[in-house]
Amino acid sequence: MSGPVVVVAPLPQVLPRGRERVELQRDHARRAVRASATAQQSPIAELRKNADDVPQASRGWHWSLSHSPARVAGAVWSTSIGIDVEERREVRPDLVDRILNADELALFAARGEDGFLRTWTGKEALLKEFGVGLQALSRCRIVRVGASELEMRFDTLVRVVHQRIFDDHVVSVCTADGRVPSFVVHTQPLEARREVAS
Ligand SMILES: CC(C)(COP(=O)(O)OP(=O)(O)OC[C@H]1O[C@@H](n2cnc3c(N)ncnc32)[C@H](O)[C@@H]1OP(=O)(O)O)[C@@H](O)C(=O)NCCC(=O)NCCS
């Protein structure tokens, strides 16, 4: 059976600064979530979070989103879900050491990959699916690396994180049921939803 529809879109090229920029990124990420809901005929209502910032399910539908400097990604799904999108960039060696352990580095090296962005987004997606923050990073571990998926453990729980790998960015998706997502990749920023007058 098919998995969640994950919507990925660029942000506008010219962005405001400071607080306004953050608000615009968050707004576009929510457009991606809404577009995913429409594609899946999900009746999800408000996109509410709890006091710890964790997205709360509505009408049985879970949601997750991510904003990076240049794009957003979002989706709804019938089980818990976590999404992360990140662009390629220069990284400091100490950050690599913090994100990837020696065994994980070896798994990627065997494939001729550095693995940084796949690991970064994979662990973020896993943490988000469990609704926990970065303090739980050491509980995430990669045990197998495939062409477009990572088999991971969160403590003793197993997850397959599915990934869409582009030249300059990676999108990772983790769900409790492990279904393979489909990706709808927009080349233009998402437009605001038109409210229908009742
Ligand atoms: C907050 C965190 C969950 C994600 O932060 P991020 O990658 O910087 O930001 P993203 O845009 O990808 O995701 C932010 C969204 O995640 C959601 N979110 C926040 N906390 C969450 C949690 N505990 N569980 C699930 N989702 C969460 C929110 O919807 C938030 O967006 P909003 O504030 O607009 O609603 C956390 O993992 C973090 O602080 N990361 C910092 C980056 C880092 O060092 N990563 C290490 C790589 S493993």
Ligand as a Chemical Component Dictionary entry (heavy atoms), coordinates in Angstrom:
data_LIG
# 
_chem_comp.id                   LIG 
_chem_comp.type                 NON-POLYMER 
_chem_comp.pdbx_formal_charge   0 
_chem_comp.three_letter_code    LIG 
# 
loop_
_chem_comp_atom.comp_id 
_chem_comp_atom.atom_id 
_chem_comp_atom.alt_atom_id 
_chem_comp_atom.type_symbol 
_chem_comp_atom.charge 
_chem_comp_atom.model_Cartn_x 
_chem_comp_atom.model_Cartn_y 
_chem_comp_atom.model_Cartn_z 
_chem_comp_atom.pdbx_ordinal 
LIG C1  C1  C 0 13.222 21.532 16.689 1  
LIG C2  C2  C 0 13.759 20.318 15.945 2  
LIG C3  C3  C 0 12.753 19.204 16.145 3  
LIG C4  C4  C 0 13.875 20.546 14.425 4  
LIG O1  O1  O 0 14.465 21.725 14.145 5  
LIG P1  P1  P 0 15.008 22.165 12.705 6  
LIG O2  O2  O 0 15.520 21.034 11.908 7  
LIG O3  O3  O 0 15.933 23.265 13.010 8  
LIG O4  O4  O 0 13.710 22.785 12.010 9  
LIG P2  P2  P 0 12.672 22.188 10.945 10 
LIG O5  O5  O 0 12.225 23.326 10.145 11 
LIG O6  O6  O 0 13.171 20.999 10.227 12 
LIG O7  O7  O 0 11.465 21.686 11.873 13 
LIG C5  C5  C 0 10.783 22.586 12.682 14 
LIG C6  C6  C 0 9.370  22.051 12.891 15 
LIG O8  O8  O 0 9.424  20.811 13.582 16 
LIG C7  C7  C 0 8.268  20.705 14.408 17 
LIG N1  N1  N 0 8.757  20.324 15.727 18 
LIG C8  C8  C 0 9.365  21.090 16.671 19 
LIG N2  N2  N 0 9.682  20.343 17.751 20 
LIG C9  C9  C 0 9.261  19.085 17.471 21 
LIG C10 C10 C 0 9.305  17.843 18.183 22 
LIG N3  N3  N 0 9.819  17.741 19.411 23 
LIG N4  N4  N 0 8.786  16.740 17.601 24 
LIG C11 C11 C 0 8.223  16.804 16.369 25 
LIG N5  N5  N 0 8.178  17.943 15.627 26 
LIG C12 C12 C 0 8.688  19.069 16.192 27 
LIG C13 C13 C 0 7.520  22.047 14.381 28 
LIG O9  O9  O 0 6.386  21.913 13.546 29 
LIG C14 C14 C 0 8.548  22.975 13.772 30 
LIG O10 O10 O 0 8.043  23.964 12.908 31 
LIG P3  P3  P 0 7.103  25.199 13.394 32 
LIG O11 O11 O 0 7.795  25.782 14.577 33 
LIG O12 O12 O 0 7.026  26.090 12.209 34 
LIG O13 O13 O 0 5.767  24.564 13.736 35 
LIG C15 C15 C 0 15.085 19.887 16.606 36 
LIG O14 O14 O 0 15.437 18.622 16.129 37 
LIG C16 C16 C 0 16.233 20.877 16.485 38 
LIG O15 O15 O 0 16.331 21.791 17.295 39 
LIG N6  N6  N 0 17.120 20.765 15.519 40 
LIG C17 C17 C 0 18.268 21.689 15.349 41 
LIG C18 C18 C 0 19.168 21.285 14.215 42 
LIG C19 C19 C 0 20.220 20.226 14.581 43 
LIG O16 O16 O 0 21.184 20.442 15.310 44 
LIG N7  N7  N 0 20.041 18.998 14.086 45 
LIG C20 C20 C 0 20.891 17.876 14.361 46 
LIG C21 C21 C 0 20.781 16.893 13.246 47 
LIG S1  S1  S 0 20.338 15.286 13.755 48 
# 
loop_
_chem_comp_bond.comp_id 
_chem_comp_bond.atom_id_1 
_chem_comp_bond.atom_id_2 
_chem_comp_bond.value_order 
_chem_comp_bond.pdbx_ordinal 
LIG C1  C2  SING 1  
LIG C2  C3  SING 2  
LIG C2  C4  SING 3  
LIG C2  C15 SING 4  
LIG C4  O1  SING 5  
LIG O1  P1  SING 6  
LIG P1  O2  DOUB 7  
LIG P1  O3  SING 8  
LIG P1  O4  SING 9  
LIG O4  P2  SING 10 
LIG P2  O5  DOUB 11 
LIG P2  O6  SING 12 
LIG P2  O7  SING 13 
LIG O7  C5  SING 14 
LIG C5  C6  SING 15 
LIG C6  O8  SING 16 
LIG C6  C14 SING 17 
LIG O8  C7  SING 18 
LIG C7  N1  SING 19 
LIG C7  C13 SING 20 
LIG N1  C8  SING 21 
LIG N1  C12 SING 22 
LIG C8  N2  DOUB 23 
LIG N2  C9  SING 24 
LIG C9  C10 SING 25 
LIG C9  C12 DOUB 26 
LIG C10 N3  SING 27 
LIG C10 N4  DOUB 28 
LIG N4  C11 SING 29 
LIG C11 N5  DOUB 30 
LIG N5  C12 SING 31 
LIG C13 O9  SING 32 
LIG C13 C14 SING 33 
LIG C14 O10 SING 34 
LIG O10 P3  SING 35 
LIG P3  O11 DOUB 36 
LIG P3  O12 SING 37 
LIG P3  O13 SING 38 
LIG C15 O14 SING 39 
LIG C15 C16 SING 40 
LIG C16 O15 DOUB 41 
LIG C16 N6  SING 42 
LIG N6  C17 SING 43 
LIG C17 C18 SING 44 
LIG C18 C19 SING 45 
LIG C19 O16 DOUB 46 
LIG C19 N7  SING 47 
LIG N7  C20 SING 48 
LIG C20 C21 SING 49 
LIG C21 S1  SING 50 
# 
